[in-house]
Amino acid sequence: MHFFRHLFISTLLVASLVRAADKPAAESSAAEAEAKPKTREEALQRAGVKLQSGPATVPLGKVAELKLPADYHIVAKESLDRFYELTQNVRGGNEVGVVLAPGYMLFFDYDDAGYVKDEDKDKLDADKLMKSMTENQDAANDDRKRRGWDEMKLKGWATPPHYDGKTNNLKWAINLTSSQDGFKQVWINESIRLLGRGGVMNVTLASSTEGFKTAEVSAEKLLSENFEYVAGQKYAEFKTGDKVAAYGLSALVLGGGAVMAAKMGLFAKLGVFLGKAWKAIVFALVAAGAGLKKLWNKITGARPDEPPPAA
């Protein structure tokens, strides 16, 4: 299931995860155990997350693949549960990869809801969409509080929804804040929908506000040059008789996986029902920004208002 994600990439040293890196004394010296990790990759590995490094061609589920450049890493399939646990997340079951890129991260999940028609590409009302998303996120905060997670609020568009008919990609970016610091610091999540023949690859770019523009350019280049649906799964390969999604582009912006949410029964559990306009509840699922920043402060003794080192 795909949800809105909230991360602050400046905290992605992930040194906060060192609390979970409980290696037996026999496996590491006392000095090594006490030393703080110098990179987010090292911290994740200490915490039990396996990574695969580029250059390599890695599968994203069974429908797509990504050519991973040097200095890029992907969380191993068997470590996704561990990674999501460490970053205060609940997996929906559709996740196919998390890529650690220099200065940002990309989350991939695939929704096999069917071929999404782009007939409403000229009807994307940014103001109405933001209003619905904000209301839904406010409702989702009740569940976050029950989990003991930070609340999050949407602070408008960083980039309004835009559909590219040539590449069949839908993109938008949202400003987010967290209760961890009293909703002061702003993070940006960019959401990218790569339409395919049988469904949609949901990609979320997580970066700091100050690093967003650089990350956006880098991610766009990576996806345009290195991401590809496998033969038979491309959007242009649609044939009459193929499964067609029950929603269009506007629903992707509103819920980004509402069909899967309903399929999993999450709306029923939360007492929220899917409306006529696919008004999906918006979870700020990956609260790594506030979560990792809080843990980093705890480990290093930094003050809450003291920014952690950049990744």
Secondary structure, DSSP 8 states (H G I E B T S, - for coil): ---EEE--GGGTT-GGGGGG----TTTS-HHHHHS--SSHHHHHHHTT--EEESSEEEEETTTEEEEE-TT-EEE-GGGHHHHHHHTT----S-EEEEEEETTEEEEEEEE-S-B---TTTT---HHHHHHHHHHHHHHHHHHHHHTT---EEEEEEEEEEEEETTTTEEEEEEEEEEGGGTS-S-EEEEEEEEEBSSSEEEEEEEEETTTHHHHHHHHHHHHHHHEEE-TT-BGGG--TTS-B-S--HHHHHHTSSHHHHHHHTHHHHHT----TT------EEEEHHHHHHHHHHHHH---TTS-----
